[in-house]
Amino acid sequence: MTPIIEAVPEEIYDIELEHSLLEANAKIARENRAVLNQHGITAVDVMGAIGSGKTTLITRLVERLKPKYGVAVFNGDATTADDTAQIASQNVPVVQIATVNGCHLDANLVGKALKRVDLDKLDLILIENIGNLICPAEFPLGSRSRVVVVSVTEGPWMVKKHPHMFRGADVVVINKTDLADVMGVSVEQLIQDVHRLKPDIQVVPASCKSGGGLDEIAELLAPKAANANA
């Protein structure tokens, strides 16, 4: 049975009393990062709006990466286990993280999830954040990198409307490019919008249907040398 991590109100209340919420989260994120570094694990925070295609993208990446690496997935889903079941069908460890607020994961919950998997068997953890392009930007989880997934089906203005999210990303995936013409959305324009915010960021157009861009994304997110997480 897939383990489910849930926050309890007392934990959140205690954190708010001791420090500001953001300060407390940052402290726990650093602790998570230290645990990951200790075990030589690369963690990637995958963020994006509802319907951007995060779950399908992660499923396709797991297919490509699990033959070479020990892979686990933490899935942020407050209400259903549908996404968790889809990823678990790849026969990798999956932990569902249910949040109280429902708009983002926090480092406390990720820290609890780290205790539910065998870290000695893992090289890579893909963390699927809650579907939201605002709140997750403020809450680091301890990951090595942050990926933002934006789909052409979300329209042409998503990047411009959420600059903070994209400025804090390390990789941006323009997803569902096979539907760009149907939606009347320019992939090149979305790429330009991202580069105006962060000129040196890696932007990868992708389609989980055709497979375009998936090998490149897998290579970007794959665990690097042992000191890559330092």
SULHU-V652331 format. One line per field, one symbol per residue. burial: 1 if it has 24 or more other ideal C-beta (glycine too) atoms within 12 Angstrom, else 0. A space follows every 10 residues. Layout:
burial: ???
//
This chain:
burial: 0101111000 1000100000 1001100110 0110110011 1111111111 0111111111 1111110011 1111111100 0011011101 0111111110 0001111111 1111011010 0111111111 1111111111 1111111111 1111110110 0100110111 1111111111 0000101001 1011001100 1111111100 0011001101 1110000010
//
